[in-house]
Amino acid sequence: MKLDPGNTGKISAGDAAQFLKKSGLSDSTLGKIWDLADSERKGYLDKRGFFLALRLVASAQGGNDISLNNLNQTLAAPTFVSNGHDLISLN
């Protein structure tokens, strides 16, 4: 899945949401992640925002609260699944 096919440095909200849903996290959790990753309310994620979202997904998958304070912990890599198969596992 190519999230930035035009190499613009931006991932649209729709594409990011579609990808992040594959994490298996609830919509409310993903909403909190989006709010932190797109803190400037740009409506898209740049590289920094996307990597922040991935760290927050990993933190949430590890059972932590959605908080920037948890990002300094050692975290397992996030896992994303599509149709029952690992889409991406960064482990």
C-alpha positions in Angstrom: 0.0 0.0 0.0 1.6 3.3 -1.1 0.4 6.0 1.1 2.0 8.9 -0.8 1.8 7.9 -4.5 2.6 11.5 -5.7 5.6 11.8 -3.4 4.2 15.0 -2.0 5.4 14.4 1.6 1.8 14.3 2.7 -0.5 11.5 3.5 -4.2 12.4 3.3 -6.5 12.0 6.2 -8.5 9.3 4.3 -5.5 7.3 3.3 -3.9 7.5 6.8 -7.2 6.5 8.4 -7.6 3.6 6.1 -4.1 2.4 6.9 -4.2 3.0 10.6 -7.6 1.1 10.9 -5.5 -2.0 9.9 -3.9 -1.8 13.4 -7.1 -3.3 14.9 -7.4 -0.4 17.4 -10.8 1.2 18.1 -12.0 4.3 16.2 -11.9 6.3 19.4 -8.3 5.3 20.0 -7.4 6.1 16.4 -9.1 9.5 16.8 -6.9 10.3 19.8 -3.8 9.2 17.8 -4.9 11.4 14.9 -5.4 14.4 17.2 -1.8 14.1 18.5 -0.2 13.2 15.1 -2.0 16.1 13.4 -1.7 18.5 16.2 -1.7 21.5 13.9 -5.0 20.4 12.3 -3.5 20.4 8.8 -5.8 17.5 7.7 -2.9 15.4 6.5 0.2 13.8 8.0 3.7 14.7 7.0 6.6 12.3 7.6 7.0 13.4 11.2 3.2 13.1 11.9 3.1 9.7 10.3 6.0 8.3 12.3 4.4 9.8 15.4 1.1 8.0 14.6 3.1 4.7 14.2 4.7 5.2 17.6 1.3 6.0 19.2 -0.2 2.9 17.5 2.6 0.8 18.9 2.1 2.3 22.3 -1.6 1.6 22.2 -1.1 -1.9 21.0 1.2 -2.4 24.0 -1.7 -1.4 26.3 -0.5 2.1 27.1 -2.6 5.2 27.2 -2.5 7.5 24.2 -0.1 10.1 25.3 3.1 11.7 24.1 4.6 11.0 27.5 4.6 7.2 26.6 6.7 7.7 23.4 10.1 7.6 25.2 9.4 4.0 26.3 10.9 1.0 24.5 8.0 -0.2 22.4 7.4 -3.2 20.2 6.9 -2.3 16.6 3.3 -1.8 15.5 1.5 -4.5 13.6 -1.1 -3.9 10.8 -3.3 -6.7 9.4 -5.3 -6.9 6.2 -7.6 -9.8 5.4 -6.2 -11.9 8.3 -2.6 -11.6 7.0 0.1 -9.4 8.4 0.1 -6.3 6.1 3.2 -4.9 7.8 5.0 -6.0 10.9 8.0 -3.9 11.7 9.4 -6.5 14.2 
